[in-house]
Amino acid sequence: MVIIRREEGGDLDESAQVTEEAFRSMKQSSHTEQFITNALRRNGLLSVSLVAVDSESNKIIGHVAVSPVTVEGQETKGLFGLGPLSVLPSHQRCGTGSQLVNAALEALRSMSAIGCVVLGNPKFYNRFGFQHTPSLVLGIPGIPQEYFMFIHLDSSAVKPEGTVHYSSAFDATQ
Ligand SMILES: CC(C)(COP(=O)(O)OP(=O)(O)OC[C@H]1O[C@@H](n2cnc3c(N)ncnc32)[C@H](O)[C@@H]1OP(=O)(O)O)[C@@H](O)C(=O)NCCC(=O)NCCS
């Protein structure tokens, strides 16, 4: 069985290793995702950080980070970005990634978040309700916009519009 729980102090090295391994063979990866999570944590921007633990081995097999994003020219309190999301290659395709995404969205709803963006494959993220939203544009050139998606998490009429920027922690290289 896989347990999803909040990250604890003793998890950091193991969860960074899970992230490194998850992205190791991914072509589109910068291979800096574990540094991004560490930089978010250092800068106090890790709004949600959950680990997936294999209850038999007690090992961490997955991790998800969520951090605030900004949208040019408007109030962005309550808008977050999901990622990096990582599951150890040996444990992929067993539902753990989905459990992590669902738990992260639940955590955001309990924080009264307005919504969450994600950059990734629509085939994976559409199932949770993430949709490409033309009014929200990713502020990174060269990435097909359909890979940038948004989910509305509250019932308010607030509809974020504009260019979305992740924090500078996403530039971390070590
Ligand atoms: C993406 C990732 C977190 C999914 O974790 P997982 O535990 O394998 O996911 P689940 O088992 O919950 O879901 C598997 C489903 O997602 C699909 N899926 C998984 N990764 C996918 C991807 N990169 N692109 C498209 N579909 C994907 C599978 O085909 C499967 O679909 P099905 O349910 O229709 O069979 C994992 O593959 C991973 O860590 N990959 C490397 C890092 C990465 O790409 N992170 C996300 C970047 S935004």
The ligand as a MOL file (V3000), in Angstrom:
LIG
                    3D

  0  0  0     0  0            999 V3000
M  V30 BEGIN CTAB
M  V30 COUNTS 48 50 0 0 0
M  V30 BEGIN ATOM
M  V30 1 C 4.3840 11.4950 -14.4700 0
M  V30 2 C 4.4950 10.5470 -13.2730 0
M  V30 3 C 4.5890 11.3370 -11.9870 0
M  V30 4 C 3.2370 9.6620 -13.2440 0
M  V30 5 O 3.3290 8.8410 -12.1210 0
M  V30 6 P 2.6660 7.3920 -12.1340 0
M  V30 7 O 2.7050 6.8860 -10.7350 0
M  V30 8 O 3.2780 6.5630 -13.1840 0
M  V30 9 O 1.1900 7.7830 -12.5550 0
M  V30 10 P -0.1480 6.9430 -12.3640 0
M  V30 11 O 0.1920 5.4910 -12.2330 0
M  V30 12 O -0.9990 7.5650 -11.3360 0
M  V30 13 O -0.8620 7.2440 -13.7420 0
M  V30 14 C -0.4540 6.5390 -14.8190 0
M  V30 15 C -1.2710 7.0320 -15.9770 0
M  V30 16 O -0.7030 8.2410 -16.4220 0
M  V30 17 C -0.1980 8.0690 -17.7180 0
M  V30 18 N 1.0730 8.7460 -17.7250 0
M  V30 19 C 2.0530 8.6810 -16.8210 0
M  V30 20 N 3.0660 9.4670 -17.1880 0
M  V30 21 C 2.7030 10.0510 -18.3410 0
M  V30 22 C 3.3150 10.9640 -19.2240 0
M  V30 23 N 4.5210 11.4690 -18.9960 0
M  V30 24 N 2.6360 11.3000 -20.3150 0
M  V30 25 C 1.4220 10.8160 -20.5720 0
M  V30 26 N 0.7840 9.9580 -19.7880 0
M  V30 27 C 1.4190 9.5740 -18.6910 0
M  V30 28 C -0.0610 6.5850 -17.9100 0
M  V30 29 O -0.1830 6.2220 -19.2480 0
M  V30 30 C -1.2090 6.0670 -17.1080 0
M  V30 31 O -2.3980 6.1950 -17.8640 0
M  V30 32 P -3.6070 5.1700 -17.7050 0
M  V30 33 O -4.1180 5.3320 -16.3030 0
M  V30 34 O -4.5790 5.6430 -18.7340 0
M  V30 35 O -3.0140 3.8360 -17.9650 0
M  V30 36 C 5.7250 9.5980 -13.4030 0
M  V30 37 O 5.6390 8.9120 -14.6300 0
M  V30 38 C 7.0710 10.3260 -13.3400 0
M  V30 39 O 7.6150 10.5600 -12.2550 0
M  V30 40 N 7.6280 10.6430 -14.5070 0
M  V30 41 C 8.9270 11.3230 -14.6180 0
M  V30 42 C 8.8490 12.7350 -14.1250 0
M  V30 43 C 7.6960 13.5050 -14.7550 0
M  V30 44 O 7.4330 13.4170 -15.9520 0
M  V30 45 N 7.0090 14.2940 -13.9160 0
M  V30 46 C 5.8950 15.1130 -14.3340 0
M  V30 47 C 6.4050 16.3280 -14.9870 0
M  V30 48 S 5.1520 17.5310 -15.0370 0
M  V30 END ATOM
M  V30 BEGIN BOND
M  V30 1 1 1 2
M  V30 2 1 2 3
M  V30 3 1 2 4
M  V30 4 1 2 36
M  V30 5 1 4 5
M  V30 6 1 5 6
M  V30 7 2 6 7
M  V30 8 1 6 8
M  V30 9 1 6 9
M  V30 10 1 9 10
M  V30 11 2 10 11
M  V30 12 1 10 12
M  V30 13 1 10 13
M  V30 14 1 13 14
M  V30 15 1 14 15
M  V30 16 1 15 16
M  V30 17 1 15 30
M  V30 18 1 16 17
M  V30 19 1 17 18
M  V30 20 1 17 28
M  V30 21 1 18 19
M  V30 22 1 18 27
M  V30 23 2 19 20
M  V30 24 1 20 21
M  V30 25 1 21 22
M  V30 26 2 21 27
M  V30 27 1 22 23
M  V30 28 2 22 24
M  V30 29 1 24 25
M  V30 30 2 25 26
M  V30 31 1 26 27
M  V30 32 1 28 29
M  V30 33 1 28 30
M  V30 34 1 30 31
M  V30 35 1 31 32
M  V30 36 2 32 33
M  V30 37 1 32 34
M  V30 38 1 32 35
M  V30 39 1 36 37
M  V30 40 1 36 38
M  V30 41 2 38 39
M  V30 42 1 38 40
M  V30 43 1 40 41
M  V30 44 1 41 42
M  V30 45 1 42 43
M  V30 46 2 43 44
M  V30 47 1 43 45
M  V30 48 1 45 46
M  V30 49 1 46 47
M  V30 50 1 47 48
M  V30 END BOND
M  V30 END CTAB
M  END
